[in-house]
Amino acid sequence: MTQPFLWKDVPLSDDLFLYPPPFGFQGLRSKVAELLKSLPLPGSAQELKNRSDKCRRCVVVGNGGILRGLELGSLINRFDVVIRLNSGPLGEYTADVGNRTTIRMSYPEGTPLHWVDSDPDTTFVAVVYKGVDVSWTTAMINRISVPLWDWLFFWQKVPDHIPLDSHRFRLLNPGVIRETALDLLQFPPPRSQLWGNQMNVPTIGMSALNLASLLCDEVSLAGFGYNFSVNSARLHYYDKLPMRVMQQQTSHNVKEETAFLQKLIQDGAVTDLTGGIHCSFCPR
């Protein structure tokens, strides 16, 4: 089974360096080694893993506009592990999305500029999409400044501080993303090209689903699904971005991801709490 996180003093296998981010750490061995020094030892903090005496239930909370107004917050709060993605806010949206956060899984540009999780048990899971993300994660754990040179490689403003103790950080094993892309979604492996994207990088929601399957016995989804039949539909529950924005991106193959999720729902492998994956609300 893929180990979900990488740990201090645990040797890194060579296959972690076969591919560039987000599928691996090719060319980043020294940076990753430096980052791992800042991470906890396995077992030194409360672990996010199954207990044999209990069926552990995960919910992955996406940021889809379908969440708005459904008032699922109290239901979401009852799950054992609540995984949130990127900067999805709480606050005024608590009635719809709850206020418990076990894991916030993000990369630098997706992380809230102002921390939104008040849950004392929150763990931040860092996802590496490019080399500079390793340096940023190291800086966040050690509460030091990000090197000035690195700021040039972020495509939007990123936080310069995450108010969590070092034992509350985890580094996602890139094998989780590689497994999501190559094994589950059957995307082609990354290859060198001069320009353009290969559309073989899974969305963070799909990678979070795979992570949840490693941490829990039962997995549910909330806030997933794209209503492309209505371009003006909300993309997110917290802003007014229209659905067509997602259609313009070139890194993710959301059509293939949707087909895979629909199969999981049909087979009863996961539960869709908001009903957006089959898009039952879409006009036919």
C-alpha positions as CSV (number, residue, x, y, z in Angstrom):
1,M,0.0,0.0,0.0
2,T,1.3,3.5,-0.8
3,Q,2.4,5.3,2.3
4,P,0.4,8.6,2.3
5,F,3.1,10.8,3.9
6,L,6.8,11.1,4.0
7,W,8.6,11.2,7.4
8,K,11.8,12.3,9.0
9,D,14.5,9.6,9.2
10,V,12.6,7.2,6.9
11,P,14.6,6.4,3.8
12,L,13.2,7.6,0.5
13,S,12.8,5.0,-2.3
14,D,14.5,5.7,-5.6
15,D,11.1,5.6,-7.4
16,L,10.3,8.9,-5.8
17,F,12.9,10.6,-8.0
18,L,11.9,9.1,-11.4
19,Y,9.4,11.8,-12.3
20,P,9.3,15.6,-11.8
21,P,6.6,17.2,-9.6
22,P,3.8,16.5,-8.9
23,F,4.5,12.8,-9.8
24,G,7.8,12.7,-8.0
25,F,10.8,14.7,-6.8
26,Q,13.2,14.4,-9.8
27,G,16.1,16.9,-9.3
28,L,15.0,17.8,-5.8
29,R,16.8,15.3,-3.6
30,S,18.7,17.8,-1.5
31,K,15.7,20.1,-1.1
32,V,13.4,17.3,0.0
33,A,16.1,16.0,2.4
34,E,16.2,19.4,4.0
35,L,12.4,19.6,4.3
36,L,12.3,16.1,5.9
37,K,14.5,17.3,8.7
38,S,11.7,19.6,9.7
39,L,9.0,17.0,9.7
40,P,8.1,14.8,12.8
41,L,9.2,11.3,13.3
42,P,6.6,8.7,12.5
43,G,4.7,8.0,15.7
44,S,5.9,11.2,17.4
45,A,2.4,12.8,17.0
46,Q,-1.1,11.6,16.7
47,E,-1.3,9.6,13.5
48,L,-3.9,10.0,10.8
49,K,-4.5,6.3,10.3
50,N,-7.0,3.5,10.9
51,R,-7.6,2.0,14.3
52,S,-8.4,-1.7,14.1
53,D,-11.3,-1.4,16.6
54,K,-13.2,1.2,14.6
55,C,-14.5,1.8,11.1
56,R,-13.0,5.2,10.3
57,R,-15.1,7.4,8.0
58,C,-13.6,10.1,5.8
59,V,-15.3,12.9,4.0
60,V,-13.5,14.9,1.3
61,V,-15.0,18.4,1.1
62,G,-14.6,19.9,-2.3
63,N,-15.2,23.6,-3.0
64,G,-18.0,23.1,-5.5
65,G,-20.9,25.6,-5.7
66,I,-23.4,22.8,-5.2
67,L,-22.6,23.0,-1.4
68,R,-24.1,26.5,-1.1
69,G,-27.4,26.4,0.7
70,L,-27.5,22.7,1.4
71,E,-26.7,23.1,5.1
72,L,-24.7,20.0,5.4
73,G,-22.3,21.4,8.0
74,S,-23.5,19.4,10.9
75,L,-23.4,16.2,8.9
76,I,-19.8,16.9,7.7
77,N,-18.7,17.6,11.3
78,R,-19.8,14.1,12.3
79,F,-17.1,12.3,10.2
80,D,-14.0,11.0,11.8
81,V,-11.7,12.6,9.3
82,V,-12.7,15.8,7.4
83,I,-10.4,16.7,4.5
84,R,-10.6,20.2,3.1
85,L,-9.0,21.4,-0.1
86,N,-7.0,24.5,-0.8
87,S,-8.4,27.8,0.5
88,G,-12.1,26.6,1.0
89,P,-13.3,29.0,3.8
90,L,-15.4,28.3,6.8
91,G,-16.8,31.2,8.8
92,E,-20.0,32.4,7.3
93,Y,-20.2,29.2,5.3
94,T,-20.1,26.9,8.4
95,A,-23.8,25.9,8.0
96,D,-23.1,24.5,4.6
97,V,-19.5,23.1,5.1
98,G,-19.1,22.6,8.8
99,N,-16.2,23.9,10.9
100,R,-14.1,20.8,11.7
101,T,-10.9,20.3,9.8
102,T,-8.7,17.2,10.2
103,I,-6.6,17.8,7.1
104,R,-6.3,20.9,4.9
105,M,-4.5,19.7,1.8
106,S,-3.0,22.4,-0.5
107,Y,-0.1,23.8,-2.4
108,P,1.3,27.3,-1.9
109,E,-1.0,29.3,-4.3
110,G,-4.0,27.4,-3.1
111,T,-3.4,27.9,0.7
112,P,-5.5,30.6,2.5
113,L,-3.6,33.9,2.8
114,H,-5.2,34.2,6.2
115,W,-5.6,30.9,8.0
116,V,-9.3,29.9,8.4
117,D,-9.2,26.7,10.5
118,S,-9.7,27.1,14.2
119,D,-9.9,23.3,14.8
120,P,-6.9,22.5,17.1
121,D,-6.5,19.1,15.5
122,T,-6.0,20.5,12.0
123,T,-3.0,19.0,10.1
124,F,-1.7,20.8,6.9
125,V,-0.8,18.4,4.1
126,A,1.6,20.0,1.7
127,V,1.3,19.0,-2.0
128,V,4.3,19.7,-4.2
129,Y,3.5,20.7,-7.8
130,K,6.8,22.4,-8.6
131,G,10.3,22.6,-7.1
132,V,9.7,25.9,-5.3
133,D,6.8,24.4,-3.3
134,V,9.4,22.3,-1.4
135,S,11.2,25.5,-0.3
136,W,8.0,27.2,0.7
137,T,6.9,24.2,2.8
138,T,10.2,24.2,4.6
139,A,9.8,27.9,5.3
140,M,6.3,27.4,6.6
141,I,7.3,24.6,9.0
142,N,10.3,26.5,10.4
143,R,8.5,29.8,10.4
144,I,11.2,31.5,8.3
145,S,11.1,33.8,5.3
146,V,10.7,32.3,1.8
147,P,13.9,33.1,-0.2
148,L,13.3,36.2,-2.3
149,W,14.2,34.4,-5.5
150,D,11.5,31.8,-5.0
151,W,8.7,34.4,-5.0
152,L,9.2,34.8,-8.7
153,F,8.0,31.3,-9.4
154,F,4.6,31.5,-7.7
155,W,1.7,32.4,-10.1
156,Q,-0.2,34.3,-7.4
157,K,0.4,35.6,-3.9
158,V,1.1,32.9,-1.3
159,P,1.0,33.0,2.5
160,D,4.2,33.8,4.4
161,H,3.0,32.1,7.6
162,I,0.9,29.2,8.6
163,P,0.0,29.3,12.3
164,L,0.5,25.6,13.1
165,D,3.2,23.8,15.1
166,S,5.7,21.8,13.1
167,H,4.2,18.5,14.2
168,R,1.0,19.5,12.4
169,F,2.6,19.5,9.0
170,R,2.8,16.5,6.6
171,L,4.4,16.1,3.2
172,L,2.2,14.2,0.8
173,N,3.9,11.3,-0.8
174,P,4.0,12.1,-4.6
175,G,3.2,8.4,-5.1
176,V,-0.3,9.2,-4.1
177,I,-0.7,11.6,-7.1
178,R,1.2,9.3,-9.4
179,E,-1.0,6.4,-8.4
180,T,-4.1,8.6,-8.9
181,A,-3.1,9.6,-12.4
182,L,-1.4,6.5,-13.8
183,D,-3.2,3.7,-12.1
184,L,-6.7,4.9,-11.2
185,L,-7.3,7.4,-14.1
186,Q,-5.1,5.6,-16.6
187,F,-3.5,8.8,-17.7
188,P,-0.2,8.6,-19.7
189,P,3.0,9.1,-17.7
190,P,4.6,12.6,-17.9
191,R,6.9,13.2,-20.8
192,S,9.1,16.1,-21.8
193,Q,7.5,18.7,-24.2
194,L,8.4,22.2,-25.2
195,W,5.1,23.8,-24.5
196,G,1.5,23.1,-23.5
197,N,0.1,20.8,-20.8
198,Q,-0.5,17.1,-21.1
199,M,-3.8,17.2,-19.1
200,N,-2.5,14.2,-17.0
201,V,-2.3,16.0,-13.6
202,P,-5.3,14.9,-11.4
203,T,-7.2,17.6,-9.6
204,I,-6.3,18.0,-5.9
205,G,-9.8,16.6,-5.2
206,M,-9.0,13.4,-7.0
207,S,-5.7,13.0,-5.2
208,A,-7.5,13.8,-1.9
209,L,-9.9,11.0,-2.6
210,N,-7.0,8.6,-3.0
211,L,-5.5,9.8,0.2
212,A,-8.8,9.3,2.0
213,S,-8.9,5.7,0.8
214,L,-5.5,5.1,2.4
215,L,-6.6,6.7,5.7
216,C,-10.2,5.5,6.1
217,D,-12.4,2.5,5.7
218,E,-15.4,4.4,4.3
219,V,-15.1,7.5,2.0
220,S,-17.7,10.1,1.2
221,L,-17.5,13.2,-1.0
222,A,-19.2,16.6,-0.7
223,G,-19.0,19.5,-3.1
224,F,-17.8,17.5,-6.1
225,G,-19.1,17.7,-9.7
226,Y,-19.2,20.2,-12.5
227,N,-22.4,21.5,-14.0
228,F,-21.0,22.4,-17.4
229,S,-24.5,22.6,-18.9
230,V,-25.0,26.0,-17.2
231,N,-21.9,28.2,-17.8
232,S,-23.2,30.7,-15.2
233,A,-23.4,28.2,-12.4
234,R,-21.2,28.8,-9.4
235,L,-17.8,27.0,-9.6
236,H,-17.2,27.5,-5.9
237,Y,-19.5,27.8,-2.9
238,Y,-17.7,30.9,-1.6
239,D,-17.3,33.2,-4.7
240,K,-19.1,34.1,-8.0
241,L,-16.6,32.5,-10.4
242,P,-18.7,30.8,-13.2
243,M,-18.4,27.2,-14.2
244,R,-16.8,28.1,-17.5
245,V,-13.6,29.0,-15.7
246,M,-12.9,25.3,-15.1
247,Q,-13.5,24.5,-18.8
248,Q,-10.7,26.9,-19.7
249,Q,-8.0,25.1,-17.6
250,T,-5.5,22.9,-19.5
251,S,-3.9,20.8,-16.8
252,H,-6.7,18.6,-15.7
253,N,-8.9,16.2,-17.6
254,V,-12.1,16.7,-15.7
255,K,-14.2,14.7,-18.2
256,E,-12.2,11.5,-17.5
257,E,-12.2,12.2,-13.7
258,T,-16.0,12.6,-13.7
259,A,-16.4,9.3,-15.6
260,F,-14.2,7.6,-13.0
261,L,-16.1,9.1,-10.1
262,Q,-19.4,8.1,-11.6
263,K,-18.2,4.5,-11.7
264,L,-17.2,4.7,-8.1
265,I,-20.6,6.0,-7.1
266,Q,-22.4,3.4,-9.2
267,D,-20.3,0.6,-7.6
268,G,-21.0,1.9,-4.1
269,A,-17.2,2.4,-3.5
270,V,-17.8,6.0,-2.3
271,T,-20.8,8.1,-1.3
272,D,-21.7,11.4,-2.9
273,L,-23.4,13.5,-0.3
274,T,-24.2,16.4,-2.6
275,G,-25.3,14.5,-5.7
276,G,-23.2,16.6,-8.1
277,I,-21.1,13.8,-9.6
278,H,-24.0,12.4,-11.6
279,C,-25.2,15.9,-12.1
280,S,-28.8,15.0,-11.4
281,F,-29.6,18.7,-11.3
282,C,-28.4,19.3,-14.8
283,P,-31.0,19.9,-17.6
284,R,-31.1,16.9,-20.0
